[in-house]
Amino acid sequence: MRRAALCIVAGIVFGVTPVSARAASMKWTVVELSMTPRTDDVAPGWKVRLQADGAGMYIESGAGDAKPIPLTVSEATLQRVKLGEHAVKSGRCETKAKNIAKTGEKTIRYEIADKTAECTFNYSDDAGLMGAAATFQAIAETMQRGKQLEHDLRYDRLGLDADMEQLVAAQKGGSAIEIENIAPVLQALVQDDHVIDRVRRRAARLLQDVGAPVPAGYDPNSNEQ
């Protein structure tokens, strides 16, 4: 989960003001980004595919039994992934600068009516395209951390404390977004009285932060650290 490929996320476009009329402002019908990590990276390859109405999916590559995980994103997130459209359409994606660190090969694709526009890049001089990639990567990180929590809840409960600490830090730093997509596992943690209270409390507060239901009978403000 500590992936070098996610380093470009920090603070690129998360201050963009969203446009209110989603359907009117979006010309594309589908946008997706697939990530192929460096050969020395233990992170899986993945794809996030989003429709203009905010519905989408996350899927990891390289696993024969991998199934798409449905997700939804906010209008503000849709506006950020739109920012790469101009660079992709104009074909100006990869930087011409030398000695840029390899962070993983990214392919972004916009589907507009019966046409498509796509490009593959490691790093771009276009801030909009880098911002769109950062947004996709933040969505993917959330989904990956949710999968790790599911795994550790079942097989490694001792690992949950570190998992949750890292998720909270990622959410605060902006490298994990749309947390409501992993609400079911957070709710499962809150409901499980075999999970240590610090983990349950952090899970409950994340649910509160995104406006997702907190299981009845648990007070996330009890036993303050």
SETORLUM-713222 format. One record per residue (C-alpha): x, y, z; residue number from 0. Coordinates in Angstrom, 2 decimals, always signed. Layout:
# SETORLUM-713222
X, Y, Z, NUM $
...
//
This chain:
# SETORLUM-713222
+0.00, +0.00, +0.00, 0 $
+3.02, +2.31, +0.34, 1 $
+3.38, +2.93, -3.35, 2 $
+5.94, +5.19, -4.94, 3 $
+3.59, +5.57, -7.89, 4 $
+1.22, +7.57, -5.72, 5 $
+3.77, +10.30, -4.99, 6 $
+2.39, +12.67, -7.62, 7 $
-0.84, +13.03, -5.68, 8 $
+0.25, +15.65, -3.15, 9 $
-1.58, +18.91, -3.58, 10 $
-1.76, +19.17, -7.36, 11 $
-5.38, +20.12, -8.06, 12 $
-7.45, +19.57, -4.99, 13 $
-8.31, +23.25, -4.76, 14 $
-10.22, +23.33, -8.07, 15 $
-13.67, +24.90, -7.79, 16 $
-16.33, +22.48, -9.06, 17 $
-18.74, +23.51, -11.79, 18 $
-22.36, +23.11, -10.75, 19 $
-24.08, +21.74, -13.86, 20 $
-22.45, +18.34, -14.14, 21 $
-24.25, +16.97, -17.17, 22 $
-23.97, +20.23, -19.09, 23 $
-20.30, +20.76, -18.35, 24 $
-19.12, +17.27, -19.24, 25 $
-18.72, +16.46, -22.92, 26 $
-17.28, +13.03, -22.33, 27 $
-19.35, +10.01, -21.35, 28 $
-16.58, +7.83, -19.88, 29 $
-13.06, +8.53, -18.68, 30 $
-10.66, +5.92, -17.35, 31 $
-7.09, +5.69, -16.20, 32 $
-5.08, +2.48, -16.05, 33 $
-1.83, +2.22, -14.12, 34 $
+1.08, -0.09, -14.85, 35 $
+3.54, +0.14, -11.94, 36 $
+7.31, +0.02, -12.27, 37 $
+8.78, -3.46, -12.51, 38 $
+10.33, -3.08, -9.04, 39 $
+7.05, -1.96, -7.46, 40 $
+5.01, -4.49, -5.49, 41 $
+1.82, -2.56, -6.17, 42 $
-0.69, -4.17, -8.54, 43 $
-1.69, -2.68, -11.84, 44 $
-5.19, -1.25, -11.84, 45 $
-7.85, +0.64, -13.75, 46 $
-10.46, +3.14, -12.57, 47 $
-13.30, +3.78, -15.00, 48 $
-15.81, +6.59, -14.42, 49 $
-18.99, +7.62, -16.17, 50 $
-20.10, +11.22, -16.43, 51 $
-22.80, +10.58, -13.82, 52 $
-20.20, +9.56, -11.20, 53 $
-20.73, +5.79, -11.34, 54 $
-17.65, +3.70, -12.00, 55 $
-15.51, +0.71, -11.15, 56 $
-12.08, -0.23, -9.86, 57 $
-10.32, -3.36, -11.11, 58 $
-6.85, -4.74, -10.51, 59 $
-4.92, -6.32, -13.35, 60 $
-2.69, -9.35, -13.27, 61 $
-5.10, -11.51, -11.29, 62 $
-7.25, -13.97, -13.19, 63 $
-10.04, -13.85, -10.62, 64 $
-10.08, -10.07, -10.25, 65 $
-13.58, -8.67, -10.36, 66 $
-14.62, -5.04, -10.91, 67 $
-15.53, -3.27, -7.68, 68 $
-18.30, -0.70, -8.20, 69 $
-17.80, +2.81, -6.89, 70 $
-19.25, +6.28, -7.11, 71 $
-17.54, +9.66, -7.02, 72 $
-18.63, +13.22, -6.34, 73 $
-19.12, +16.03, -8.84, 74 $
-15.97, +17.73, -7.57, 75 $
-13.96, +14.60, -8.37, 76 $
-15.51, +14.40, -11.83, 77 $
-14.43, +17.97, -12.48, 78 $
-10.84, +17.10, -11.54, 79 $
-10.62, +14.09, -13.85, 80 $
-11.93, +16.31, -16.65, 81 $
-8.84, +18.49, -16.42, 82 $
-6.68, +16.16, -18.51, 83 $
-8.98, +16.25, -21.52, 84 $
-7.28, +19.11, -23.37, 85 $
-3.78, +17.59, -23.14, 86 $
-5.04, +14.21, -24.29, 87 $
-6.95, +15.63, -27.25, 88 $
-3.96, +17.72, -28.30, 89 $
-1.54, +14.81, -27.92, 90 $
+0.69, +16.70, -25.50, 91 $
+0.99, +14.23, -22.66, 92 $
+4.53, +13.07, -21.95, 93 $
+7.07, +15.63, -20.81, 94 $
+10.12, +16.35, -22.93, 95 $
+12.20, +16.98, -19.83, 96 $
+15.04, +14.57, -19.13, 97 $
+15.83, +12.54, -16.03, 98 $
+12.25, +12.40, -14.73, 99 $
+11.74, +9.66, -12.15, 100 $
+9.69, +6.70, -13.34, 101 $
+6.48, +6.59, -11.34, 102 $
+4.63, +4.05, -13.46, 103 $
+3.03, +4.09, -16.89, 104 $
-0.39, +5.72, -16.93, 105 $
-2.89, +5.51, -19.79, 106 $
-5.82, +7.90, -19.69, 107 $
-8.74, +7.55, -22.05, 108 $
-11.74, +9.80, -22.72, 109 $
-14.77, +8.46, -24.55, 110 $
-16.89, +11.13, -26.18, 111 $
-19.94, +9.98, -28.15, 112 $
-18.51, +7.59, -30.77, 113 $
-14.96, +8.94, -30.47, 114 $
-12.11, +8.27, -28.08, 115 $
-8.96, +10.14, -27.14, 116 $
-6.16, +8.57, -25.11, 117 $
-2.50, +8.83, -24.33, 118 $
+0.13, +7.07, -22.23, 119 $
+2.63, +8.92, -20.08, 120 $
+4.89, +8.72, -17.05, 121 $
+4.99, +12.44, -16.26, 122 $
+3.39, +15.41, -17.99, 123 $
+4.13, +19.13, -18.03, 124 $
+0.39, +19.71, -18.24, 125 $
-0.93, +20.48, -14.74, 126 $
-4.46, +19.47, -15.66, 127 $
-3.39, +16.04, -16.85, 128 $
-1.23, +15.48, -13.78, 129 $
-4.13, +16.58, -11.61, 130 $
-6.50, +14.15, -13.31, 131 $
-3.98, +11.33, -12.83, 132 $
-3.50, +12.28, -9.17, 133 $
-7.25, +12.14, -8.64, 134 $
-7.53, +8.70, -10.22, 135 $
-4.63, +7.48, -8.11, 136 $
-6.25, +8.77, -4.94, 137 $
-9.43, +6.86, -5.77, 138 $
-7.37, +3.72, -6.42, 139 $
-5.51, +4.11, -3.13, 140 $
-8.79, +4.25, -1.24, 141 $
-10.00, +1.06, -2.90, 142 $
-6.68, -0.69, -2.22, 143 $
-6.73, +0.31, +1.42, 144 $
-10.29, -0.93, +1.69, 145 $
-9.23, -4.31, +0.31, 146 $
-6.36, -4.45, +2.79, 147 $
-8.73, -3.75, +5.68, 148 $
-11.04, -6.53, +4.48, 149 $
-8.10, -8.94, +4.31, 150 $
-6.74, -8.05, +7.72, 151 $
-10.15, -8.11, +9.38, 152 $
-10.37, -11.73, +8.31, 153 $
-6.77, -12.91, +8.51, 154 $
-4.59, -10.44, +10.45, 155 $
-6.45, -8.40, +13.05, 156 $
-3.16, -7.25, +14.56, 157 $
-2.48, -5.42, +11.32, 158 $
-5.67, -3.37, +11.47, 159 $
-4.24, -0.68, +13.74, 160 $
-1.47, +0.19, +11.28, 161 $
-3.89, -0.10, +8.34, 162 $
-6.27, +2.39, +9.90, 163 $
-3.55, +4.80, +10.95, 164 $
-2.26, +4.88, +7.37, 165 $
-5.75, +5.33, +5.93, 166 $
-6.49, +8.26, +8.23, 167 $
-3.17, +9.88, +7.28, 168 $
-3.84, +9.32, +3.58, 169 $
-7.32, +10.81, +3.88, 170 $
-5.99, +13.87, +5.69, 171 $
-3.22, +14.29, +3.13, 172 $
-5.57, +13.95, +0.15, 173 $
-4.00, +10.79, -1.25, 174 $
-7.14, +8.80, -0.41, 175 $
-10.50, +10.25, -1.46, 176 $
-14.12, +9.15, -1.86, 177 $
-13.88, +7.17, +1.37, 178 $
-17.59, +6.35, +1.27, 179 $
-16.75, +3.65, -1.29, 180 $
-15.19, +1.57, +1.48, 181 $
-17.91, +2.34, +4.03, 182 $
-19.00, -1.34, +4.32, 183 $
-15.64, -2.49, +5.68, 184 $
-15.40, +0.54, +7.98, 185 $
-18.86, -0.29, +9.32, 186 $
-17.82, -3.91, +9.81, 187 $
-14.84, -2.75, +11.88, 188 $
-17.04, -0.56, +14.07, 189 $
-19.48, -3.39, +14.67, 190 $
-16.84, -5.97, +15.59, 191 $
-16.17, -5.86, +19.34, 192 $
-13.12, -8.08, +18.83, 193 $
-11.41, -5.19, +17.03, 194 $
-9.48, -2.83, +19.30, 195 $
-11.32, +0.34, +20.19, 196 $
-8.81, +2.71, +18.56, 197 $
-9.45, +1.07, +15.18, 198 $
-13.22, +1.12, +15.70, 199 $
-13.14, +4.77, +16.74, 200 $
-11.09, +5.84, +13.74, 201 $
-13.35, +3.90, +11.40, 202 $
-16.43, +5.54, +12.93, 203 $
-14.95, +9.01, +12.56, 204 $
-14.11, +8.40, +8.91, 205 $
-17.71, +7.35, +8.36, 206 $
-18.87, +10.53, +10.08, 207 $
-16.53, +12.65, +7.96, 208 $
-18.07, +11.42, +4.70, 209 $
-21.65, +11.37, +5.97, 210 $
-21.97, +7.58, +5.93, 211 $
-24.03, +5.78, +8.59, 212 $
-22.19, +4.82, +11.77, 213 $
-23.51, +1.56, +13.25, 214 $
-25.97, +2.24, +16.03, 215 $
-24.76, +1.97, +19.59, 216 $
-21.16, +3.08, +19.01, 217 $
-19.96, +6.53, +20.02, 218 $
-16.85, +7.54, +18.03, 219 $
-16.16, +10.33, +20.51, 220 $
-15.82, +8.01, +23.49, 221 $
-12.42, +7.23, +25.01, 222 $
-10.63, +10.17, +23.40, 223 $
-6.95, +9.54, +22.69, 224 $
//
